[in-house]
Amino acid sequence: MAGFAEDASENLVVPGARMLVIAAQFNREIVEMLCAGALTVLERAQAEAELIMVPGALEIPIAAKIALEAANKSARSFDGVIALGCVIRGDTYHFEVVSNESARALMDLSVSQSMPLGNGVLTVENEDQAYVRADPQRGDKGGEAARAALVLTALKRSLS
């Protein structure tokens, strides 16, 4: 009977992979935890990381596009992108706009450029949820986003 394969991403090594990590400064303490988780995973995978900070989640997709285009012109292209941020629901519709539009723009960019993406932009109801998900010792969503990008990078390399 077919089933799910064991998760091999835990010990994934992708030597020399050059990963772009873009992190939103809004909800900074939470995002710092996401970054810590992602950078730890990338280091274990023997991947390089370049970190770019932007104001908020809506700025992540355009910053990724700018950085990807600049890197391609310099012949030091990136193998994947890891987006990190935190959007906490408030009293207005702004939460939905930021959450939906940042995710849509990231997916559009990833698919149009066949660029491996790890989306670690948290969309949560409150700060407590955000801290649990961001903490590398608990939810480790930053590490999960890095692993997702690395798995796709390895897949892309194996098929190229």
C-alpha positions in Angstrom: 0.0 0.0 0.0 1.3 3.4 -1.0 2.0 6.0 1.7 4.0 9.0 2.6 7.8 8.6 2.5 9.8 9.4 5.6 10.7 13.1 5.7 14.3 13.3 4.5 14.3 17.1 4.7 15.5 17.0 8.4 19.1 16.1 7.3 19.1 17.5 3.8 22.4 18.7 2.6 22.5 21.0 -0.4 26.2 22.1 -0.6 26.8 25.5 -2.1 23.1 26.4 -2.5 22.8 30.2 -2.5 19.6 31.2 -0.7 18.0 34.6 -0.5 16.4 35.2 2.9 14.1 38.2 3.0 12.7 39.2 6.3 10.2 41.8 7.3 11.1 44.1 10.2 7.5 44.5 11.4 7.0 42.3 14.5 10.7 42.3 14.7 11.2 40.0 17.8 9.1 37.3 16.2 10.8 37.6 12.8 14.2 37.4 14.5 13.2 34.0 15.8 12.1 33.0 12.3 15.5 34.1 11.0 17.3 32.1 13.6 15.5 28.9 12.7 16.0 29.4 9.0 19.7 30.3 9.2 20.4 27.3 11.4 18.8 25.0 8.9 20.7 26.6 6.0 24.0 26.3 7.9 23.4 22.6 8.6 22.5 22.1 4.9 25.9 23.7 3.9 24.0 26.4 2.0 24.9 30.1 1.8 22.5 32.7 3.0 22.1 36.3 2.0 19.7 38.2 4.4 17.8 41.3 3.3 15.5 43.2 5.6 12.4 45.0 4.4 9.8 47.0 6.3 6.9 44.6 6.1 5.3 41.5 4.5 4.0 43.4 1.4 7.6 44.5 0.6 9.0 41.0 0.6 7.9 40.0 -3.0 9.2 43.1 -4.7 12.5 43.0 -2.7 12.9 39.3 -3.8 12.3 40.3 -7.5 14.8 43.2 -7.3 17.4 41.0 -5.6 16.9 38.1 -8.0 17.3 40.3 -11.0 20.4 42.0 -9.6 21.9 38.6 -8.8 21.2 37.2 -12.2 23.0 40.2 -13.8 26.0 39.6 -11.6 26.2 35.9 -12.5 25.8 35.0 -8.8 22.2 33.9 -9.0 20.2 32.5 -6.1 19.0 28.9 -5.9 16.0 29.7 -3.8 14.1 32.3 -1.7 13.0 32.1 1.9 10.4 34.7 2.9 10.0 35.5 6.6 7.5 37.8 8.3 4.6 37.9 10.7 1.2 39.4 10.1 -1.1 39.5 13.2 -4.8 39.9 12.8 -6.1 43.3 14.0 -9.4 45.0 14.0 -9.5 45.9 10.3 -9.4 44.3 6.9 -5.7 45.2 6.6 -4.7 41.7 7.9 -6.5 40.0 4.9 -4.9 42.3 2.4 -1.4 41.9 3.7 -1.7 38.2 4.2 -3.3 37.4 0.9 -1.4 39.8 -1.4 2.0 38.9 0.0 1.4 35.2 -0.4 -0.1 35.7 -3.9 2.8 37.8 -5.1 5.4 35.3 -3.7 3.7 32.4 -5.4 3.5 34.4 -8.7 7.2 35.1 -8.5 8.1 31.6 -7.6 6.1 29.9 -10.3 6.9 32.4 -13.0 10.7 32.1 -12.4 10.7 28.4 -11.4 12.3 29.7 -8.2 12.2 27.4 -5.1 10.4 29.2 -2.3 10.0 28.7 1.4 7.1 30.9 2.6 7.6 31.5 6.3 5.3 34.6 6.6 3.2 33.8 9.6 -0.4 34.8 9.5 -1.8 34.5 13.0 -4.6 35.6 15.3 -2.4 36.9 18.1 1.1 37.4 19.4 1.0 34.2 21.5 0.4 32.1 18.3 3.2 34.0 16.6 5.7 33.3 19.3 4.9 29.6 19.5 5.2 29.2 15.7 8.4 31.3 15.3 10.3 29.9 18.3 13.0 27.4 16.9 12.4 25.2 19.9 8.7 24.9 19.4 7.1 25.6 16.0 10.2 26.5 14.0 8.3 27.9 11.0 11.5 29.7 9.9 13.3 26.4 9.8 10.4 24.8 8.0 10.5 27.5 5.3 14.2 27.0 4.8 13.7 23.2 4.5 11.0 23.7 2.0 13.2 25.9 -0.2 16.1 23.5 0.1 13.9 20.5 -0.8 12.8 22.3 -3.9 16.3 23.4 -4.7 17.5 19.8 -4.5 14.6 18.7 -6.7 15.5 21.4 -9.3 19.1 20.3 -9.3 18.3 16.6 -9.7 16.1 17.3 -12.7 18.4 19.8 -14.4 
